[in-house]
């Protein structure tokens, strides 16, 4: 991914339509920042998630990872900082 692609992703919320003029976080919702890997800099909405759900981490669909279309990037909560999820690898 080149630096232009990286800048487009920063501050956007995972799963929002790239053409949506309101791609940033919305008031009253909770987010974590994805750190590292193909989704670095995106925000993931966790509004309504239980602590147990957050603690298990996530596998998010992305075409930008090692396995291309249909692949998933895995992110786990950072120990001691529940506002950030660190990339732990890609899976098909």
C-alpha positions as a Markdown table, in Angstrom:
| # | Residue | x | y | z |
|---|---|---|---|---|
| 1 | Unk | 0.0 | 0.0 | 0.0 |
| 2 | Unk | 1.5 | 3.4 | -0.9 |
| 3 | Unk | 1.3 | 6.5 | 1.2 |
| 4 | Unk | -1.6 | 7.9 | -0.7 |
| 5 | Unk | -3.7 | 4.8 | 0.1 |
| 6 | Unk | -2.6 | 5.0 | 3.8 |
| 7 | Unk | -3.7 | 8.7 | 4.0 |
| 8 | Unk | -7.1 | 7.8 | 2.6 |
| 9 | Unk | -7.6 | 5.1 | 5.3 |
| 10 | Unk | -6.6 | 7.3 | 8.3 |
| 11 | Unk | -9.6 | 8.5 | 10.4 |
| 12 | Unk | -12.1 | 6.4 | 8.5 |
| 13 | Unk | -14.3 | 3.9 | 10.2 |
| 14 | Unk | -14.0 | 0.2 | 9.0 |
| 15 | Unk | -17.0 | -0.9 | 7.0 |
| 16 | Unk | -18.2 | 2.5 | 5.9 |
| 17 | Unk | -18.6 | 3.2 | 2.2 |
| 18 | Unk | -15.6 | 5.0 | 0.8 |
| 19 | Unk | -17.9 | 7.3 | -1.1 |
| 20 | Unk | -19.8 | 8.3 | 2.1 |
| 21 | Unk | -18.9 | 12.0 | 2.9 |
| 22 | Unk | -19.2 | 11.2 | 6.6 |
| 23 | Unk | -16.5 | 8.5 | 6.9 |
| 24 | Unk | -15.3 | 9.6 | 10.3 |
| 25 | Unk | -16.4 | 8.6 | 13.8 |
| 26 | Unk | -19.9 | 9.7 | 14.9 |
| 27 | Unk | -20.8 | 11.3 | 18.2 |
| 28 | Unk | -22.1 | 8.9 | 20.9 |
| 29 | Unk | -20.4 | 5.8 | 19.5 |
| 30 | Unk | -17.4 | 3.9 | 20.8 |
| 31 | Unk | -14.4 | 3.1 | 18.6 |
| 32 | Unk | -11.0 | 1.4 | 18.8 |
| 33 | Unk | -8.1 | 2.2 | 16.6 |
| 34 | Unk | -6.6 | -0.6 | 14.4 |
| 35 | Unk | -2.8 | -0.5 | 14.6 |
| 36 | Unk | -0.5 | -2.1 | 12.1 |
| 37 | Unk | -1.3 | -4.5 | 9.3 |
| 38 | Unk | -3.5 | -3.7 | 6.2 |
| 39 | Unk | -6.1 | -1.7 | 8.1 |
| 40 | Unk | -3.7 | 0.5 | 10.1 |
| 41 | Unk | -5.3 | 3.8 | 11.1 |
| 42 | Unk | -8.9 | 2.7 | 10.6 |
| 43 | Unk | -11.4 | 2.9 | 13.5 |
| 44 | Unk | -13.6 | 0.0 | 14.4 |
| 45 | Unk | -16.9 | 0.7 | 16.0 |
| 46 | Unk | -17.4 | -1.3 | 19.2 |
| 47 | Unk | -20.6 | 0.4 | 20.5 |
| 48 | Unk | -22.7 | -2.1 | 22.4 |
| 49 | Unk | -19.9 | -4.7 | 22.5 |
| 50 | Unk | -19.4 | -6.5 | 25.8 |
| 51 | Unk | -16.0 | -6.6 | 27.5 |
| 52 | Unk | -15.8 | -10.3 | 26.7 |
| 53 | Unk | -16.5 | -9.6 | 23.0 |
| 54 | Unk | -13.8 | -7.0 | 22.9 |
| 55 | Unk | -11.3 | -9.2 | 24.7 |
| 56 | Unk | -11.6 | -11.9 | 22.0 |
| 57 | Unk | -10.4 | -9.6 | 19.2 |
| 58 | Unk | -11.6 | -9.5 | 15.6 |
| 59 | Unk | -11.0 | -11.0 | 12.1 |
| 60 | Unk | -12.0 | -8.3 | 9.6 |
| 61 | Unk | -12.5 | -8.9 | 5.9 |
| 62 | Unk | -10.1 | -7.0 | 3.7 |
| 63 | Unk | -8.8 | -7.1 | 0.2 |
| 64 | Unk | -5.6 | -5.4 | 1.4 |
| 65 | Unk | -4.2 | -8.3 | 3.4 |
| 66 | Unk | -1.8 | -11.2 | 2.4 |
| 67 | Unk | -4.7 | -13.3 | 1.1 |
| 68 | Unk | -6.4 | -10.7 | -1.0 |
| 69 | Unk | -10.2 | -10.7 | -1.6 |
| 70 | Unk | -11.9 | -12.8 | 1.0 |
| 71 | Unk | -9.0 | -12.7 | 3.4 |
| 72 | Unk | -9.2 | -11.4 | 6.9 |
| 73 | Unk | -6.9 | -9.3 | 9.0 |
| 74 | Unk | -6.8 | -10.3 | 12.7 |
| 75 | Unk | -6.6 | -7.7 | 15.4 |
| 76 | Unk | -6.4 | -8.2 | 19.2 |
| 77 | Unk | -6.9 | -5.7 | 22.0 |
| 78 | Unk | -3.6 | -4.2 | 23.2 |
| 79 | Unk | -2.9 | -5.2 | 26.8 |
| 80 | Unk | -3.4 | -2.2 | 29.1 |
| 81 | Unk | -5.0 | 0.0 | 26.3 |
| 82 | Unk | -8.5 | -1.0 | 25.3 |
| 83 | Unk | -8.7 | 1.8 | 22.8 |
| 84 | Unk | -6.2 | 0.1 | 20.4 |
| 85 | Unk | -6.3 | -3.3 | 18.6 |
| 86 | Unk | -2.9 | -4.5 | 17.3 |
| 87 | Unk | -2.6 | -6.5 | 14.1 |
| 88 | Unk | -1.7 | -10.2 | 14.7 |
| 89 | Unk | -1.7 | -11.5 | 11.2 |
| 90 | Unk | -3.8 | -12.4 | 8.2 |
| 91 | Unk | -5.9 | -15.5 | 7.5 |
| 92 | Unk | -7.6 | -16.8 | 4.4 |
